[in-house]
Amino acid sequence: MMNHGPDISAPNPARPGRDQGLMFGLIALVGLGLWSLGTATGWAEIGAQLARLQPWQVAILLALSAGNYLLRGLRWHGLARRLGLPTGLWQNLRHYLGGFAMSVTPGRLGNSCGCAGCGARPAGRWNARRRWP
Protein backbone atom coordinates (compact mmCIF):
# COMPACT_ATOMS: atom_id res chain seq x y z
CA MET A 1 0.00 0.00 0.00
CA MET A 2 1.25 3.43 -0.88
CA ASN A 3 1.77 6.06 1.82
CA HIS A 4 0.00 9.32 0.92
CA GLY A 5 1.34 11.50 3.69
CA PRO A 6 2.26 11.64 7.35
CA ASP A 7 0.52 9.43 9.87
CA ILE A 8 -2.01 11.82 11.41
CA SER A 9 -2.83 9.38 14.22
CA ALA A 10 0.70 9.59 15.65
CA PRO A 11 1.26 12.22 18.37
CA ASN A 12 3.31 15.22 17.37
CA PRO A 13 6.41 15.39 19.61
CA ALA A 14 7.03 19.03 18.66
CA ARG A 15 3.84 20.17 20.48
CA PRO A 16 3.26 17.83 23.45
CA GLY A 17 0.58 19.88 25.26
CA ARG A 18 -1.31 21.09 22.21
CA ASP A 19 -4.16 18.57 22.41
CA GLN A 20 -4.69 19.08 26.13
CA GLY A 21 -4.64 22.86 25.72
CA LEU A 22 -7.11 22.70 22.86
CA MET A 23 -9.46 20.45 24.84
CA PHE A 24 -9.25 22.72 27.89
CA GLY A 25 -9.96 25.76 25.72
CA LEU A 26 -12.98 24.13 24.09
CA ILE A 27 -14.40 23.04 27.44
CA ALA A 28 -13.89 26.56 28.79
CA LEU A 29 -15.72 28.03 25.78
CA VAL A 30 -18.64 25.64 26.25
CA GLY A 31 -18.78 26.55 29.94
CA LEU A 32 -18.74 30.25 29.09
CA GLY A 33 -21.51 29.74 26.56
CA LEU A 34 -23.66 27.86 29.05
CA TRP A 35 -23.07 30.50 31.71
CA SER A 36 -24.02 33.24 29.22
CA LEU A 37 -27.14 31.34 28.20
CA GLY A 38 -28.16 30.89 31.80
CA THR A 39 -27.56 34.53 32.60
CA ALA A 40 -29.57 35.70 29.60
CA THR A 41 -32.51 33.33 30.08
CA GLY A 42 -32.52 32.69 33.81
CA TRP A 43 -31.51 29.32 35.25
CA ALA A 44 -34.27 29.44 37.85
CA GLU A 45 -37.03 29.38 35.23
CA ILE A 46 -35.30 26.64 33.25
CA GLY A 47 -34.80 24.55 36.38
CA ALA A 48 -38.42 25.02 37.42
CA GLN A 49 -39.69 23.81 34.04
CA LEU A 50 -37.33 20.83 34.00
CA ALA A 51 -38.47 19.86 37.50
CA ARG A 52 -42.05 19.68 36.23
CA LEU A 53 -41.17 16.93 33.74
CA GLN A 54 -42.37 13.46 34.70
CA PRO A 55 -40.00 10.47 34.30
CA TRP A 56 -42.08 9.05 31.44
CA GLN A 57 -41.81 12.40 29.62
CA VAL A 58 -38.04 12.37 30.01
CA ALA A 59 -37.97 8.79 28.67
CA ILE A 60 -40.00 9.83 25.61
CA LEU A 61 -37.73 12.80 24.95
CA LEU A 62 -34.62 10.60 25.22
CA ALA A 63 -36.17 7.98 22.90
CA LEU A 64 -37.00 10.64 20.31
CA SER A 65 -33.46 12.00 20.52
CA ALA A 66 -31.96 8.51 20.15
CA GLY A 67 -34.22 7.83 17.16
CA ASN A 68 -33.13 11.09 15.58
CA TYR A 69 -29.46 10.19 15.89
CA LEU A 70 -30.07 6.65 14.66
CA LEU A 71 -31.74 7.99 11.50
CA ARG A 72 -28.94 10.49 10.99
CA GLY A 73 -26.40 7.69 11.48
CA LEU A 74 -28.19 5.61 8.85
CA ARG A 75 -27.99 8.58 6.48
CA TRP A 76 -24.25 8.74 7.18
CA HIS A 77 -24.01 4.99 6.43
CA GLY A 78 -25.75 5.59 3.10
CA LEU A 79 -23.26 8.32 2.25
CA ALA A 80 -20.31 6.08 3.12
CA ARG A 81 -21.79 3.29 0.97
CA ARG A 82 -22.33 5.71 -1.91
CA LEU A 83 -18.67 6.70 -1.70
CA GLY A 84 -17.70 3.04 -1.80
CA LEU A 85 -15.95 3.05 1.58
CA PRO A 86 -15.13 -0.44 2.87
CA THR A 87 -16.90 0.06 6.20
CA GLY A 88 -19.85 -1.71 7.79
CA LEU A 89 -23.01 -0.38 9.42
CA TRP A 90 -21.75 -0.51 13.03
CA GLN A 91 -18.42 1.05 12.12
CA ASN A 92 -20.21 3.86 10.29
CA LEU A 93 -22.60 4.43 13.20
CA ARG A 94 -19.67 4.60 15.64
CA HIS A 95 -17.84 6.98 13.35
CA TYR A 96 -20.93 9.18 13.02
CA LEU A 97 -21.55 9.30 16.77
CA GLY A 98 -17.89 10.07 17.36
CA GLY A 99 -18.05 13.00 14.97
CA PHE A 100 -20.32 15.36 16.90
CA ALA A 101 -17.62 18.02 16.71
CA MET A 102 -18.27 18.18 12.98
CA SER A 103 -21.93 19.07 13.52
CA VAL A 104 -21.09 22.76 13.83
CA THR A 105 -19.31 22.98 10.48
CA PRO A 106 -21.06 24.89 7.70
CA GLY A 107 -22.92 23.04 4.99
CA ARG A 108 -21.66 19.54 4.46
CA LEU A 109 -18.04 20.22 5.28
CA GLY A 110 -18.31 17.91 8.30
CA ASN A 111 -19.43 15.06 6.05
CA SER A 112 -16.47 15.70 3.76
CA CYS A 113 -14.02 15.66 6.67
CA GLY A 114 -15.67 12.55 8.10
CA CYS A 115 -15.44 10.72 4.79
CA ALA A 116 -11.78 11.59 4.58
CA GLY A 117 -11.37 10.17 8.09
CA CYS A 118 -13.10 6.93 7.07
CA GLY A 119 -10.57 6.23 4.39
CA ALA A 120 -11.72 8.19 1.36
CA ARG A 121 -8.15 9.32 0.72
CA PRO A 122 -6.63 10.75 -1.29
CA ALA A 123 -9.38 13.21 -2.13
CA GLY A 124 -8.99 12.37 -5.81
CA ARG A 125 -10.60 8.95 -5.31
CA TRP A 126 -14.06 10.45 -5.19
CA ASN A 127 -15.47 13.57 -6.68
CA ALA A 128 -16.78 15.76 -3.86
CA ARG A 129 -18.26 18.23 -6.32
CA ARG A 130 -20.41 15.46 -7.76
CA ARG A 131 -21.42 14.07 -4.34
CA TRP A 132 -22.46 17.28 -2.55
CA PRO A 133 -24.40 20.08 -4.20
C-alpha positions, 0 to 999 in steps of 0.5 A, spaced: 500 500 500 502 506 498 503 512 503 499 518 501 502 523 507 504 523 514 501 518 519 495 523 522 494 518 528 501 519 531 502 524 536 506 530 534 512 530 539 514 538 537 507 540 540 506 535 546 501 539 550 497 542 544 491 537 544 490 538 552 490 545 551 485 545 545 481 540 549 481 545 555 480 551 551 474 548 548 471 546 554 472 553 557 468 556 551 462 551 552 462 553 559 462 560 558 456 559 553 452 555 558 453 561 563 451 566 558 445 562 556 443 561 563 444 569 565 440 571 559 434 566 560 434 565 567 436 558 570 431 558 575 425 558 570 429 553 566 430 549 572 423 550 574 420 547 568 425 541 568 423 539 575 415 539 572 417 533 567 415 526 569 420 520 568 415 518 562 416 524 559 423 524 560 424 517 557 419 519 551 424 525 549 430 521 550 427 515 545 425 521 540 433 523 541 436 517 540 431 515 534 433 522 531 441 520 531 439 513 529 436 515 522 442 520 521 447 515 522 443 511 517 444 517 512 451 517 514 451 509 512 448 511 506 453 516 504 459 512 506 456 506 501 455 511 496 462 513 496 464 506 496 468 506 503 469 499 505 466 500 512 460 496 515 453 499 518 456 498 526 463 502 524 459 507 520 454 508 526 460 509 531 464 513 526 458 518 526 456 518 533 464 520 534 463 525 529 459 530 533 464 536 533 463 536 525 456 538 527 457 545 527 461 545 520 457 549 515 454 546 509 456 539 508 463 540 510 463 535 516 461 530 512 467 531 507 471 531 513 468 525 516 469 521 509 476 523 509 477 520 516 473 513 514 478 512 508 476 516 502 483 518 501 486 521 497 481 526 495 482 524 488 478 517 489 471 520 489 469 527 486 466 531 492 463 536 487 459 530 484 457 528 491 455 534 494 451 540 491 
